[in-house]
Amino acid sequence: MGKALSRNRARQIAVLAVSVLATGIVSGSARAADCPGNPGALGTSRTLVVDPREHTRIGTMQYAETLPLQDHEVVLTFDDGPLPPHSTQVLDILASQCVKATFFIIGRMARDYPEGVRKVRDAGHSIGTHSQNHPLSMNRMPIERARQEIDDGIAATTAALDDAGGLAPFFRIPGLLRAEGVEDYLASKGIQTWSADFPADDWRHVSSSRVYDLAMSRLEAKGKGILLLHDIQARTVAALPRILRELKARGYRIVHVEQSTPDRPATPTEPQQWQLHPTSETVAISHWPKIPNFVFASAETLVAPAVSDSDWRDGRLVSLPESFDRSRRLARGAVPLPLAAPWPRLSPLPASAAITLPVPAQDIFEIQEKSSPATQQAVIPSAHHAERIAAPVGNDADATAMRISIDASASKRMIPGSLPIAEPGLKPVPLTAR
């Protein structure tokens, strides 16, 4: 495990070293060659080369992955052009700061203003597509129509470029109204679906100051990412110079994205770099053990009723006459219980058997005449049970007197909490059962 972690860490350090080296080379050449008269320009810090087939969907506004950017790195993207004069003004502002961006072209706009598409290419920006007519219904339209929108937009943009190349396999769904069928179709053609990490809401009827505020506040909240703008809006043209100046002042760096080619492989990255905020190795993460699968001691199961034993009638599950006793229904029309359960039951008692409790033997209450005093102690019923004792000898009057004498004598000789003591020579009669 330790060796594996060491190898992984060494690989990450190597990738980071390559990225830093590439950043330094590209950054230096961009500022020296492209902005010789503007040494304080924001510039383009590095070029990120991606393979659309490896990461088909990017942008955390909708997807789990985004571009593998470092902290304080920004990718500028513009939608819906070209539309003069706004698109031309955006290109001039970017050129003044030596900044490269990615433009998502609408096919109909490319057909009407093909020279605008070529200006984007000649300025060194990346060109993707944004459908033919920008329908805000690609999430619910038939897939055949969505494919037509994608293909027509690519064809129109390619025609505007005079088939001289320059079109990147990047696509942004209009309105970000994604659909899995659309994304799958794009992936099958080797096209990368772009969302964004934060927008500036410049398509809304807001001021240019509001566009600036939203762009910077949302960038500060995420620390890096893909910024979504529109090059067909006057408010964007007005806000863009201030956005670029503030990016420079706050230490942000611009990254230019291009597609890989056989002669230009993708920039080496690690999988976690494609997450906006990957988990750091210094942060402890608890990995709770999985609950093991239960092992059953016995595979025996109770017999389940067959489907043929029931039927649906009037939208309810009711019983069939041959399997259930209709007279044994539950309350409120519920499904009756089966006549015989599959599990064993207790054997019923015979009909003639009476449930009785065990009765003490009669000799328990007898006292032997010649027994020792210790064995002459017997249980004598208490006074409230005296009427149940039968007369031992003599007439009724003598019997009554004897009972009174016994009760009085027993009550005098009893120790609190003990049983009464029988007088010698008295032969009690068993309790009569009731």
C-alpha positions as CSV (number, residue, x, y, z in Angstrom):
1,M,0.0,0.0,0.0
2,G,2.8,2.4,0.9
3,K,4.6,1.7,-2.4
4,A,1.4,2.3,-4.3
5,L,0.8,5.6,-2.6
6,S,4.4,6.7,-3.3
7,R,4.1,5.8,-7.0
8,N,0.8,7.7,-7.2
9,R,2.3,10.8,-5.5
10,A,5.3,10.7,-7.8
11,R,3.1,10.5,-10.8
12,Q,1.1,13.5,-9.6
13,I,4.2,15.5,-9.0
14,A,5.5,14.7,-12.5
15,V,2.2,15.8,-14.1
16,L,2.2,19.0,-12.1
17,A,5.8,19.7,-13.1
18,V,4.9,19.2,-16.8
19,S,1.9,21.5,-16.4
20,V,4.0,24.2,-14.7
21,L,6.7,24.0,-17.4
22,A,4.1,24.2,-20.2
23,T,2.5,27.1,-18.4
24,G,5.7,29.0,-18.2
25,I,6.6,28.4,-21.8
26,V,3.2,29.3,-23.2
27,S,2.8,32.3,-20.9
28,G,6.1,33.8,-21.7
29,S,5.7,33.4,-25.5
30,A,2.1,34.9,-25.3
31,R,3.2,38.0,-23.5
32,A,6.4,38.5,-25.4
33,A,5.2,37.8,-28.9
34,D,1.5,38.7,-28.9
35,C,1.6,41.8,-26.7
36,P,4.9,43.4,-27.3
37,G,3.4,46.9,-26.8
38,N,1.4,46.0,-23.7
39,P,3.6,44.5,-21.1
40,G,0.8,44.8,-18.5
41,A,-1.7,42.8,-20.5
42,L,-3.6,39.9,-18.8
43,G,-2.4,37.5,-21.5
44,T,-3.1,33.8,-21.9
45,S,-1.2,31.9,-19.2
46,R,-1.3,28.5,-20.9
47,T,-3.0,26.3,-23.5
48,L,-4.9,23.2,-22.3
49,V,-5.2,20.4,-24.9
50,V,-8.1,18.0,-24.3
51,D,-9.3,14.8,-25.9
52,P,-13.1,15.1,-26.3
53,R,-13.4,11.3,-26.3
54,E,-12.0,10.9,-22.9
55,H,-14.1,13.5,-21.1
56,T,-17.4,14.0,-23.0
57,R,-19.3,16.3,-20.7
58,I,-17.8,19.3,-18.8
59,G,-19.1,22.2,-16.7
60,T,-20.3,21.9,-13.1
61,M,-23.5,23.8,-13.7
62,Q,-24.8,20.4,-15.0
63,Y,-22.0,17.8,-14.9
64,A,-19.7,16.2,-12.4
65,E,-16.6,17.1,-14.4
66,T,-15.1,20.4,-15.6
67,L,-11.9,21.4,-17.2
68,P,-8.7,20.4,-15.3
69,L,-7.9,23.9,-14.2
70,Q,-5.7,25.1,-11.3
71,D,-6.8,27.6,-8.7
72,H,-7.4,31.1,-10.1
73,E,-7.5,29.8,-13.7
74,V,-10.4,30.9,-16.0
75,V,-11.6,29.8,-19.4
76,L,-13.6,32.5,-21.3
77,T,-16.4,31.3,-23.6
78,F,-18.8,33.3,-25.8
79,D,-22.1,32.1,-27.3
80,D,-24.5,33.0,-30.2
81,G,-22.2,34.9,-32.6
82,P,-21.0,36.1,-34.8
83,L,-23.1,39.3,-34.9
84,P,-21.5,42.6,-36.0
85,P,-20.6,45.0,-34.6
86,H,-20.6,43.4,-31.0
87,S,-18.7,40.3,-31.9
88,T,-16.0,42.4,-33.7
89,Q,-15.7,44.6,-30.6
90,V,-15.3,41.6,-28.3
91,L,-12.5,40.3,-30.6
92,D,-10.7,43.7,-30.4
93,I,-11.0,43.8,-26.6
94,L,-9.6,40.3,-26.2
95,A,-6.8,41.1,-28.7
96,S,-5.8,44.2,-26.6
97,Q,-5.2,41.9,-23.6
98,C,-3.7,39.0,-25.6
99,V,-6.5,36.8,-24.3
100,K,-7.7,33.6,-26.1
101,A,-11.2,32.3,-25.7
102,T,-13.7,29.7,-27.1
103,F,-16.6,30.8,-29.3
104,F,-19.7,28.7,-29.8
105,I,-21.1,29.6,-33.2
106,I,-24.8,29.4,-34.3
107,G,-25.1,28.0,-37.8
108,R,-27.6,30.5,-39.0
109,M,-25.3,33.4,-37.8
110,A,-22.3,31.7,-39.5
111,R,-24.3,31.5,-42.8
112,D,-25.3,35.2,-42.6
113,Y,-21.9,36.5,-41.4
114,P,-19.2,34.1,-42.5
115,E,-16.5,36.7,-42.4
116,G,-17.1,37.0,-38.6
117,V,-16.4,33.3,-38.2
118,R,-13.1,33.6,-40.1
119,K,-12.1,36.6,-37.9
120,V,-12.5,34.4,-34.8
121,R,-10.3,31.7,-36.4
122,D,-7.7,34.2,-37.6
123,A,-7.4,35.7,-34.1
124,G,-6.4,32.3,-32.8
125,H,-9.5,31.5,-30.8
126,S,-11.1,28.1,-30.6
127,I,-14.4,27.6,-32.5
128,G,-17.2,25.3,-31.4
129,T,-20.8,25.1,-32.5
130,H,-24.1,26.0,-30.8
131,S,-26.8,24.3,-33.1
132,Q,-28.2,25.8,-36.3
133,N,-31.1,27.9,-35.0
134,H,-30.6,28.0,-31.2
135,P,-33.9,26.2,-30.3
136,L,-34.7,26.3,-26.6
137,S,-36.3,22.9,-26.7
138,M,-33.6,20.4,-27.3
139,N,-34.4,18.8,-24.0
140,R,-37.8,17.7,-25.3
141,M,-37.7,17.7,-29.1
142,P,-37.5,14.4,-31.0
143,I,-33.9,13.1,-31.2
144,E,-34.0,13.2,-35.1
145,R,-34.7,16.9,-35.0
146,A,-32.0,17.5,-32.4
147,R,-29.5,15.6,-34.6
148,Q,-30.5,17.8,-37.5
149,E,-29.9,20.9,-35.5
150,I,-26.4,19.7,-34.5
151,D,-25.4,18.5,-37.9
152,D,-26.7,21.6,-39.7
153,G,-24.9,24.0,-37.3
154,I,-21.6,22.1,-37.9
155,A,-22.1,22.2,-41.6
156,A,-22.9,25.9,-41.7
157,T,-19.9,26.8,-39.5
158,T,-17.6,24.6,-41.6
159,A,-18.8,26.3,-44.8
160,A,-18.1,29.7,-43.3
161,L,-14.5,28.6,-42.6
162,D,-14.1,27.7,-46.3
163,D,-13.4,24.1,-45.2
164,A,-9.9,25.2,-44.2
165,G,-10.1,23.7,-40.8
166,G,-10.3,25.5,-37.4
167,L,-13.5,23.9,-36.1
168,A,-13.1,22.2,-32.8
169,P,-15.3,19.2,-31.7
170,F,-16.9,21.3,-29.0
171,F,-20.7,21.9,-28.6
172,R,-22.8,23.8,-26.2
173,I,-26.6,23.0,-26.0
174,P,-28.7,26.1,-26.4
175,G,-30.0,27.4,-23.1
176,L,-28.1,24.5,-21.5
177,L,-31.3,22.5,-21.8
178,R,-29.5,19.2,-21.8
179,A,-30.9,15.8,-22.8
180,E,-29.2,12.5,-22.5
181,G,-30.1,11.5,-26.1
182,V,-28.4,14.7,-27.4
183,E,-25.3,14.1,-25.2
184,D,-25.0,10.5,-26.3
185,Y,-25.3,11.5,-30.0
186,L,-22.5,14.2,-29.5
187,A,-20.3,11.6,-27.8
188,S,-20.8,9.1,-30.6
189,K,-19.5,11.7,-33.0
190,G,-16.4,12.5,-30.8
191,I,-17.8,15.9,-29.8
192,Q,-17.4,17.3,-26.3
193,T,-20.5,18.8,-24.6
194,W,-19.7,22.0,-22.9
195,S,-21.8,23.5,-20.1
196,A,-20.2,26.1,-17.8
197,D,-19.1,26.6,-14.2
198,F,-20.7,30.1,-13.8
199,P,-22.5,32.6,-16.0
200,A,-22.8,36.4,-15.9
201,D,-26.4,36.5,-16.9
202,D,-25.6,38.9,-19.8
203,W,-28.5,37.6,-21.9
204,R,-30.9,39.2,-19.4
205,H,-31.9,42.9,-19.5
206,V,-29.4,44.0,-16.9
207,S,-26.8,46.7,-16.9
208,S,-23.1,46.2,-17.8
209,S,-22.2,46.9,-14.2
210,R,-24.5,44.0,-13.1
211,V,-22.8,41.7,-15.7
212,Y,-19.4,42.6,-14.2
213,D,-20.6,42.1,-10.6
214,L,-22.1,38.6,-11.3
215,A,-19.1,37.5,-13.3
216,M,-16.6,38.4,-10.5
217,S,-18.7,37.3,-7.5
218,R,-19.5,33.9,-9.0
219,L,-15.9,33.4,-10.0
220,E,-14.7,34.3,-6.5
221,A,-17.2,31.8,-5.1
222,K,-15.8,29.0,-7.1
223,G,-12.2,30.1,-7.4
224,K,-11.8,28.9,-11.0
225,G,-13.8,27.6,-13.9
226,I,-15.5,28.2,-17.2
227,L,-17.2,31.7,-17.6
228,L,-20.2,31.9,-19.9
229,L,-20.7,35.1,-21.8
230,H,-22.4,36.2,-25.1
231,D,-20.6,38.2,-27.8
232,I,-23.9,39.5,-29.3
233,Q,-24.8,41.8,-26.4
234,A,-23.8,45.5,-26.1
235,R,-23.8,45.1,-22.3
236,T,-21.2,42.3,-22.6
237,V,-19.0,44.6,-24.7
238,A,-19.2,47.3,-22.1
239,A,-18.5,45.0,-19.2
240,L,-15.7,42.9,-20.7
241,P,-12.8,45.4,-20.4
242,R,-13.5,45.9,-16.7
243,I,-13.8,42.1,-16.2
244,L,-10.4,41.5,-17.8
245,R,-8.7,44.3,-15.7
246,E,-10.2,42.9,-12.5
247,L,-9.0,39.4,-13.4
248,K,-5.5,40.7,-13.7
249,A,-5.7,42.7,-10.5
250,R,-7.0,39.7,-8.5
251,G,-4.3,37.3,-9.8
252,Y,-6.5,35.2,-12.2
253,R,-5.0,33.6,-15.2
254,I,-6.6,32.9,-18.6
255,V,-6.4,29.3,-20.1
256,H,-7.0,28.6,-23.7
257,V,-8.5,25.2,-24.6
258,E,-7.8,23.3,-27.8
259,Q,-8.6,19.8,-29.1
260,S,-6.0,17.2,-29.3
261,T,-4.7,15.9,-32.7
262,P,-2.5,13.0,-33.7
263,D,0.4,15.4,-33.7
264,R,-0.6,17.1,-30.5
265,P,-1.6,14.8,-27.6
266,A,-3.8,15.9,-24.8
267,T,-2.2,17.6,-21.8
268,P,-1.4,15.0,-19.1
269,T,-3.9,15.1,-16.2
270,E,-5.1,13.0,-13.3
271,P,-8.8,12.0,-12.9
272,Q,-9.3,14.2,-9.8
273,Q,-8.1,17.3,-11.7
274,W,-11.3,17.1,-13.7
275,Q,-13.3,17.9,-10.5
276,L,-13.8,21.5,-9.6
277,H,-12.7,21.0,-6.0
278,P,-11.1,17.5,-5.7
279,T,-10.5,16.1,-2.2
280,S,-7.0,16.9,-1.0
281,E,-4.7,14.2,0.4
282,T,-4.4,16.2,3.6
283,V,-8.1,15.9,4.3
284,A,-9.1,12.8,6.2
285,I,-11.9,10.8,4.8
286,S,-13.7,8.1,6.7
287,H,-14.3,4.9,4.7
288,W,-16.7,2.9,6.8
289,P,-16.5,-0.9,6.3
290,K,-19.3,-2.4,4.2
291,I,-21.9,-4.5,5.9
292,P,-21.1,-8.2,5.1
293,N,-23.6,-10.3,3.3
294,F,-25.9,-12.3,5.6
295,V,-25.4,-16.0,5.7
296,F,-28.6,-17.9,6.3
297,A,-28.4,-21.0,8.4
298,S,-31.3,-22.6,6.5
299,A,-32.7,-22.0,3.1
300,E,-36.1,-23.4,3.9
301,T,-39.0,-21.0,3.3
302,L,-42.6,-21.0,4.0
303,V,-45.0,-22.0,1.3
304,A,-46.4,-19.0,-0.6
305,P,-49.9,-18.9,-2.1
306,A,-50.0,-19.6,-5.8
307,V,-51.0,-16.8,-8.2
308,S,-53.8,-19.0,-9.3
309,D,-55.3,-18.9,-5.8
310,S,-56.3,-15.3,-6.2
311,D,-57.9,-13.1,-8.8
312,W,-58.5,-9.4,-9.6
313,R,-62.1,-8.2,-9.6
314,D,-63.2,-4.6,-9.8
315,G,-59.7,-3.3,-9.2
316,R,-59.3,-5.4,-6.0
317,L,-57.6,-8.6,-5.2
318,V,-60.2,-11.1,-4.1
319,S,-60.2,-14.8,-3.5
320,L,-61.4,-17.7,-5.6
321,P,-64.1,-19.9,-4.1
322,E,-62.1,-23.0,-4.2
323,S,-59.2,-21.6,-2.2
324,F,-60.8,-19.4,0.4
325,D,-63.7,-19.5,2.7
326,R,-65.9,-16.6,1.7
327,S,-67.7,-16.7,5.1
328,R,-64.5,-15.8,6.9
329,R,-64.0,-12.3,5.6
330,L,-62.3,-9.5,7.4
331,A,-64.0,-6.2,8.2
332,R,-64.8,-3.6,5.5
333,G,-64.5,-6.0,2.6
334,A,-60.9,-7.0,3.1
335,V,-59.4,-10.0,1.5
336,P,-60.4,-13.1,3.4
337,L,-57.8,-15.2,5.1
338,P,-56.9,-18.6,3.6
339,L,-58.6,-21.6,5.1
340,A,-55.5,-23.5,6.0
341,A,-52.1,-21.9,6.7
342,P,-49.0,-23.7,5.5
343,W,-47.3,-23.8,8.9
344,P,-48.1,-26.4,11.6
345,R,-50.8,-25.8,14.1
346,L,-51.5,-27.1,17.6
347,S,-53.7,-30.2,17.8
348,P,-57.2,-29.3,18.9
349,L,-58.6,-30.8,22.1
350,P,-61.4,-33.3,21.8
351,A,-64.9,-31.9,22.0
352,S,-65.7,-33.9,25.1
353,A,-62.7,-32.8,27.1
354,A,-63.3,-30.2,29.8
355,I,-60.5,-27.7,30.7
356,T,-59.9,-28.3,34.4
357,L,-57.3,-27.4,36.9
358,P,-55.5,-30.0,39.1
359,V,-57.2,-30.6,42.5
360,P,-55.2,-31.3,45.7
361,A,-55.5,-34.8,47.1
362,Q,-57.9,-35.3,50.0
363,D,-55.4,-36.8,52.3
364,I,-53.4,-33.5,52.3
365,F,-56.0,-32.1,54.7
366,E,-56.3,-35.2,57.0
367,I,-54.7,-35.4,60.5
368,Q,-53.7,-38.7,61.9
369,E,-55.1,-39.3,65.5
370,K,-51.9,-40.6,67.0
371,S,-49.5,-38.4,65.2
372,S,-47.0,-36.2,67.0
373,P,-47.9,-32.6,67.8
374,A,-45.5,-31.4,65.1
375,T,-47.5,-33.3,62.4
376,Q,-50.8,-32.3,63.7
377,Q,-50.5,-28.9,62.1
378,A,-52.7,-28.6,59.1
379,V,-54.1,-25.9,57.1
380,I,-57.4,-24.7,58.5
381,P,-59.5,-22.3,56.4
382,S,-59.7,-18.8,57.6
383,A,-62.8,-17.4,59.3
384,H,-64.4,-16.1,56.1
385,H,-64.3,-19.7,54.7
386,A,-65.7,-21.3,57.9
387,E,-69.1,-21.8,56.4
388,R,-67.6,-24.3,54.0
389,I,-66.4,-26.7,56.8
390,A,-68.7,-29.7,57.4
391,A,-69.7,-30.6,61.0
392,P,-67.4,-33.4,62.4
393,V,-69.8,-35.0,64.8
394,G,-73.1,-34.4,66.6
395,N,-76.1,-32.3,65.8
396,D,-76.2,-28.9,64.0
397,A,-76.1,-26.8,67.3
398,D,-73.0,-28.7,68.5
399,A,-71.4,-28.3,65.1
400,T,-72.0,-24.6,65.1
401,A,-70.5,-24.3,68.6
402,M,-67.5,-26.3,67.5
403,R,-66.9,-24.1,64.5
404,I,-66.9,-21.0,66.7
405,S,-64.6,-22.6,69.2
406,I,-62.2,-23.6,66.5
407,D,-62.1,-20.1,65.0
408,A,-61.6,-18.4,68.3
409,S,-58.9,-20.8,69.4
410,A,-57.1,-20.5,66.1
411,S,-57.2,-16.8,66.1
412,K,-55.6,-16.7,69.6
413,R,-52.8,-19.0,68.8
414,M,-51.8,-17.6,65.4
415,I,-48.6,-15.8,65.0
416,P,-48.9,-12.8,62.6
417,G,-48.2,-14.0,59.1
418,S,-48.6,-17.7,60.0
419,L,-51.3,-20.3,59.4
420,P,-53.9,-21.2,62.1
421,I,-53.1,-24.3,64.1
422,A,-55.7,-27.1,64.3
423,E,-56.9,-28.4,67.8
424,P,-55.9,-32.0,68.6
425,G,-58.6,-34.5,68.0
426,L,-60.4,-32.5,65.3
427,K,-60.8,-34.1,62.0
428,P,-61.4,-31.5,59.3
429,V,-63.4,-32.2,56.3
430,P,-62.1,-31.4,52.8
431,L,-63.2,-28.3,51.0
432,T,-66.3,-28.8,49.0
433,A,-65.8,-28.0,45.4
434,R,-68.0,-25.4,43.8
